[in-house]
Amino acid sequence: MLLACCIGAHAAEPAAGAPLTQQERALHVLNRLGYGPRPGDLAEVQQMGVKRYIDQQLHPERIPLPQDLQARLAALPALQMTPSQLFVDYGPPSFDRDASKEEKQAARQRAGRELTPQFHQARLLQATESPRQLEEVMTEFWANHFNVFEGKEWVRYWVGDYEKNAIRPYALGNFRQLLGAVAHHPAMLYYLDNWLSSGAGTPGARGRFKGLNENYARELMELHTLGVDGGYQQADVITLARILSGWTIDVEAMKTGAAPFAFNQRRHDFAPKTFLGRPLAVRGYQEGEAALDILANHPSTARFISTQLAQYFVADKPDPALVQKLAQTFLATHGDIRAVLQVLFDSPQFWSRSNYQTQFKTPYQFVVSSLRATATPVMNSRPVNGALAQFGMPLYGWLTPEGYKYSEEAWLNPDALLRRINFAGGLAGGKSPIARAEGVPPAGVDARPADPQQLLSTLGPAITPDAVAKIQASPANFQAGLILGSPDFVKR
């Protein structure tokens, strides 16, 4: 009955060319610049006006974080540790060649018990409760763009620090600085194997460090900057790998508390190089910085990044004219992400009714927007990530470097819709363990079913009049679940 009622709700179509109403504009920015409204957000944005709201979101440093959120983040010890501290405290069997298979497995399990829930909790707390919603969206966007897989050995120790210190501070900043922070972080160096890479015949090319590894160089061009059609050749991949040879992780230095990144000149290829048609001076470590400069300021990078931003914020198939305008801004500002987004949010394409409530939410967007709409506190991250895993989108759980897709085509299928409806029903009915701390029995916490009238007020025009009528004609105890499971709510 639940599924039939949800599928049966059809949106009443407004006039195709009609401009968005004030309330629709408020909903639009809450859905696209963030993860949807919490109770009271819609009225607040209407009152301040969408222009002021956008300006505020583009400058998250001006928005104070709630003290409770700050306190809960500060109470996560793993988030306060440096990469070296994390590695020394949790990783010895991983880098001890004499450790047994059982010892290494025990270390992985300990990290999974103690570190992983804290990293997941930090992401979910900020996504659901931070008023800096655009910062959260862009942190997720870039963490996915520069994807690392937490299940790959040492990455599990560093994925939280990677997001906190290599992604988040630059999410609305300068693309070149973001690219550099990612390139130097041990999570990326380890994930794409650059830490093992050595120039052919170099003095340090021995044992596991013997041989040139092209993994990071290839993905740096194909996925992080130029794009697959960015105009590079296989020879450029090899050259970039040679340029980055010696960019590594210093395990011994980490044992003393030093930063993990190191340039090992004994493993660097010092032979002359030409990269993307440009000769590079033989300067060791600085060759890598020069290559990042070239990539960050390349027209193909501007086009590739602009396309991805337009796909995320506007439409799966964005207007080429919009992409061109964004790319021009990217190049003119030397990769100022905030400036590019400002142009995007000012564009007629962003505000077109044809792009309003048309994007299918990814599983992450759906789950987070459900938690926000119901004001469900994330006291236990495990059932949230359990649901995301069922939907095919666990946190930091995509194995390969391209990250998760954001398109409707990737996520819309009958099985996925049924899973979403079941999640919505459990959350709305107060049966979910998300709102109680891990280990607290259900009897110890009062179940708090969602109030359907409160939900409708929170979501405003997201739920069309036709759908509202069908929902309100249903039994009262089904109504909140029907709202969150409706075809309207799975769109943004």
KEZAMAR-377103 format. One line per 2 residues: number of its first residue (from 1); their letters; for each residue x, y, z of C-alpha. Coordinates in steps of 0.1 Angstrom, whole numbers. Example, Ala and Ser with C-alpha at 12.3 -4.5 7.8 and 13.67 -1.06 7.14 Angstrom:
BEGIN
1 = as = 123 -45 78  137 -11 71
***
This chain:
BEGIN
1 = ml = 0 0 0  28 24 9
3 = la = 46 18 -24  14 21 -44
5 = cc = 4 54 -28  39 69 -33
7 = ig = 41 59 -69  5 72 -75
9 = ah = 14 108 -64  19 130 -94
11 = aa = 31 166 -94  8 193 -106
13 = ep = 28 209 -134  31 247 -133
15 = aa = 35 267 -165  67 257 -181
17 = ga = 82 292 -183  68 306 -151
19 = pl = 95 320 -128  99 304 -94
21 = tq = 79 319 -66  96 333 -35
23 = qe = 90 301 -15  102 279 -44
25 = ra = 134 300 -47  140 295 -10
27 = lh = 135 257 -13  157 256 -44
29 = vl = 187 271 -26  182 250 4
31 = nr = 181 218 -17  210 227 -41
33 = lg = 234 247 -19  227 223 10
35 = yg = 210 190 19  174 204 22
37 = pr = 156 223 49  154 216 86
39 = pg = 123 228 105  122 266 102
41 = dl = 148 270 75  123 277 47
43 = ae = 107 307 65  142 319 76
45 = vq = 155 320 40  124 336 27
47 = qm = 127 363 53  164 371 46
49 = gv = 161 366 9  179 341 -13
51 = kr = 205 366 -25  217 372 11
53 = yi = 215 335 19  237 326 -11
55 = dq = 262 353 -1  263 339 34
57 = ql = 268 304 22  296 314 -1
59 = hp = 314 328 30  310 300 56
61 = er = 336 316 79  310 343 86
63 = ip = 284 317 99  290 306 135
65 = lp = 289 269 142  265 259 170
67 = qd = 283 253 202  268 218 206
69 = lq = 281 208 172  315 221 180
71 = ar = 315 202 213  305 170 197
73 = la = 332 172 170  358 181 197
75 = al = 347 150 216  359 127 187
77 = pa = 396 120 196  405 106 162
79 = lq = 397 139 146  422 157 169
81 = mt = 451 134 160  477 141 133
83 = ps = 483 116 104  515 105 121
85 = ql = 498 100 155  470 80 138
87 = fv = 495 58 120  518 52 150
89 = dy = 488 44 174  469 22 150
91 = gp = 492 10 122  523 -8 135
93 = ps = 514 -43 123  506 -27 89
95 = fd = 542 -15 84  560 -43 103
97 = rd = 571 -68 77  575 -94 105
99 = as = 539 -90 117  517 -121 111
101 = ke = 486 -120 89  465 -123 121
103 = ek = 482 -93 137  476 -72 106
105 = qa = 440 -83 105  436 -74 142
107 = ar = 450 -39 135  425 -34 107
109 = qr = 397 -45 129  407 -22 157
111 = ag = 408 8 133  374 -3 120
113 = re = 360 -3 156  376 29 168
115 = lt = 385 52 139  359 45 112
117 = pq = 328 53 133  344 86 144
119 = fh = 352 97 109  317 88 97
121 = qa = 302 105 127  321 137 120
123 = rl = 309 138 84  273 131 93
125 = lq = 271 155 122  283 184 100
127 = at = 261 175 70  230 173 92
129 = es = 235 201 117  260 226 103
131 = pr = 244 259 91  274 261 67
133 = ql = 255 239 42  273 249 10
135 = ee = 306 241 27  293 206 35
137 = vm = 281 201 0  314 212 -15
139 = te = 334 191 10  314 161 -2
141 = fw = 318 171 -38  356 174 -36
143 = an = 360 144 -14  342 124 -41
145 = hf = 361 142 -69  394 133 -52
147 = nv = 381 99 -41  400 76 -17
149 = fe = 388 42 -6  389 37 32
151 = gk = 391 0 28  426 1 13
153 = ew = 449 -7 41  466 25 55
155 = vr = 439 48 40  416 38 68
157 = yw = 438 56 93  439 89 73
159 = vg = 405 93 56  391 115 84
161 = dy = 422 138 84  422 138 46
163 = ek = 387 153 46  393 176 75
165 = na = 426 191 64  431 184 27
167 = ir = 395 190 14  374 210 38
169 = py = 397 241 42  398 245 4
171 = al = 363 235 -6  353 271 -15
173 = gn = 389 284 -20  415 280 -47
175 = fr = 416 249 -69  454 249 -71
177 = ql = 457 249 -33  431 222 -31
179 = lg = 450 201 -57  483 206 -38
181 = av = 468 196 -5  454 164 -20
183 = ah = 487 156 -38  507 159 -5
185 = hp = 483 139 17  493 104 27
187 = am = 458 91 20  461 100 -17
189 = ly = 498 90 -19  490 56 -5
191 = yl = 456 51 -23  470 56 -58
193 = dn = 504 41 -50  526 72 -57
195 = wl = 544 66 -25  559 35 -40
197 = ss = 569 51 -73  606 55 -82
199 = ga = 624 67 -113  639 39 -134
201 = gt = 675 32 -124  675 57 -95
203 = pg = 696 48 -64  666 44 -42
205 = ar = 646 22 -66  649 -10 -46
207 = gr = 625 -36 -31  589 -25 -31
209 = fk = 600 9 -43  615 -4 -75
211 = gl = 597 8 -106  577 37 -119
213 = ne = 540 37 -109  517 56 -132
215 = ny = 484 52 -112  484 86 -96
217 = ar = 497 104 -126  470 89 -148
219 = el = 441 97 -124  455 132 -117
221 = me = 450 141 -153  419 119 -162
223 = lh = 398 124 -130  413 153 -110
225 = tl = 421 179 -137  420 176 -175
227 = gv = 393 150 -179  395 119 -201
229 = dg = 392 141 -233  416 167 -220
231 = gy = 441 165 -247  469 145 -231
233 = qq = 487 114 -244  501 83 -227
235 = ad = 535 99 -230  522 127 -207
237 = vi = 511 101 -182  546 86 -181
239 = tl = 562 120 -179  540 131 -150
241 = ar = 548 99 -132  585 106 -137
243 = il = 579 142 -124  562 129 -93
245 = sg = 588 101 -86  601 105 -51
247 = wt = 568 121 -37  563 96 -10
249 = id = 554 88 26  582 87 52
251 = ve = 573 59 76  604 63 97
253 = am = 598 101 101  562 94 111
255 = kt = 574 73 140  590 104 154
257 = ga = 559 125 149  571 143 117
259 = ap = 547 149 88  542 119 65
261 = fa = 550 136 32  586 135 20
263 = fn = 604 141 -13  630 113 -17
265 = qr = 655 126 -42  672 92 -43
267 = rh = 641 79 -60  635 109 -83
269 = df = 640 108 -120  663 138 -127
271 = ap = 664 134 -165  649 163 -186
273 = kt = 612 162 -192  586 178 -215
275 = fl = 551 178 -200  520 187 -221
277 = gr = 543 202 -247  562 223 -221
279 = pl = 598 216 -212  604 215 -174
281 = av = 636 227 -158  653 199 -138
283 = rg = 645 210 -103  636 178 -84
285 = yq = 607 184 -61  598 217 -77
287 = eg = 590 198 -110  560 184 -93
289 = ea = 548 218 -81  553 232 -116
291 = al = 532 203 -131  504 210 -107
293 = di = 505 246 -117  502 236 -154
295 = la = 473 213 -147  454 236 -124
297 = nh = 455 265 -150  448 244 -181
299 = ps = 417 252 -202  407 215 -202
301 = ta = 407 215 -164  385 247 -163
303 = rf = 360 230 -187  361 196 -168
305 = is = 356 211 -133  329 236 -146
307 = tq = 310 207 -162  310 187 -130
309 = la = 299 217 -110  271 225 -134
311 = qy = 260 188 -133  259 188 -95
313 = fv = 241 221 -90  219 225 -122
315 = ad = 212 195 -143  227 161 -153
317 = kp = 230 175 -189  239 212 -183
319 = dp = 236 239 -209  270 242 -227
321 = al = 267 280 -226  267 278 -188
323 = vq = 297 255 -187  316 279 -210
325 = kl = 308 308 -188  320 290 -157
327 = aq = 351 278 -174  360 314 -184
329 = tf = 355 325 -148  377 296 -136
331 = la = 405 306 -159  402 344 -153
333 = th = 403 339 -115  430 312 -116
335 = gd = 407 286 -101  387 307 -76
337 = ir = 360 281 -67  338 307 -48
339 = av = 339 330 -79  329 302 -102
341 = lq = 300 292 -79  288 329 -77
343 = vl = 285 330 -115  267 296 -114
345 = fd = 242 308 -87  236 340 -106
347 = sp = 229 322 -139  194 320 -155
349 = qf = 200 282 -159  202 277 -122
351 = ws = 169 295 -116  150 280 -146
353 = rs = 119 262 -137  130 234 -160
355 = ny = 158 227 -135  137 231 -103
357 = qt = 130 199 -84  143 178 -113
359 = qf = 175 162 -99  172 127 -84
361 = kt = 188 126 -50  218 103 -45
363 = py = 214 79 -16  236 102 5
365 = qf = 215 133 -4  183 114 3
367 = vv = 195 101 37  209 134 49
369 = ss = 179 154 37  156 129 55
371 = lr = 176 134 88  175 171 84
373 = at = 138 173 75  129 152 106
375 = at = 155 170 128  168 135 137
377 = pv = 200 138 157  228 115 145
379 = mn = 238 99 178  248 66 161
381 = sr = 265 67 127  265 30 122
383 = pv = 228 25 111  232 56 88
385 = ng = 262 41 70  244 7 71
387 = al = 215 23 51  240 40 27
389 = aq = 257 7 21  223 -9 13
391 = fg = 217 19 -12  251 14 -27
393 = mp = 268 45 -14  287 39 19
395 = ly = 308 67 32  343 66 17
397 = gw = 333 32 3  338 35 -35
399 = lt = 367 13 -45  379 30 -77
401 = pe = 392 65 -81  364 80 -101
403 = gy = 341 83 -71  303 80 -70
405 = ky = 281 93 -98  255 120 -91
407 = se = 232 113 -121  196 100 -120
409 = ea = 206 72 -143  231 59 -117
411 = wl = 206 56 -89  170 54 -101
413 = np = 157 18 -102  127 1 -86
415 = da = 148 -18 -60  165 15 -49
417 = ll = 131 32 -46  117 4 -24
419 = rr = 148 6 -1  143 43 2
421 = in = 107 39 11  116 14 38
423 = fa = 142 37 53  117 66 52
425 = gg = 91 45 70  115 34 98
427 = la = 128 69 103  94 86 102
429 = gg = 79 60 125  106 66 152
431 = ks = 119 30 149  154 39 137
433 = pi = 184 35 161  201 66 146
435 = ar = 188 89 173  201 69 202
437 = ae = 237 64 212  253 31 203
439 = gv = 246 5 230  215 21 244
441 = pp = 186 -4 242  154 8 224
443 = ag = 134 7 257  158 33 271
445 = vd = 147 59 246  113 72 238
447 = ar = 104 66 201  96 99 185
449 = pa = 76 94 153  78 123 129
451 = dp = 49 148 128  35 148 92
453 = qq = 21 183 96  55 195 108
455 = ll = 72 177 79  49 193 53
457 = st = 56 227 69  93 221 68
459 = lg = 93 209 32  69 235 18
461 = pa = 65 234 -20  88 203 -22
463 = it = 56 183 -18  30 192 -44
465 = pd = -6 199 -36  -17 167 -55
467 = av = 7 146 -34  -3 163 -1
469 = ak = -40 155 -9  -32 118 -14
471 = iq = -10 117 17  -36 133 39
473 = as = -62 108 27  -40 80 41
475 = pa = -40 66 77  -23 91 101
477 = nf = 4 67 111  15 63 75
479 = qa = 16 99 65  51 110 76
481 = gl = 66 79 59  47 87 27
483 = il = 61 122 27  97 110 29
485 = gs = 91 82 5  72 102 -20
487 = pd = 84 109 -56  85 146 -47
489 = fv = 110 141 -18  134 120 -38
491 = kr = 139 150 -61  158 182 -53
***
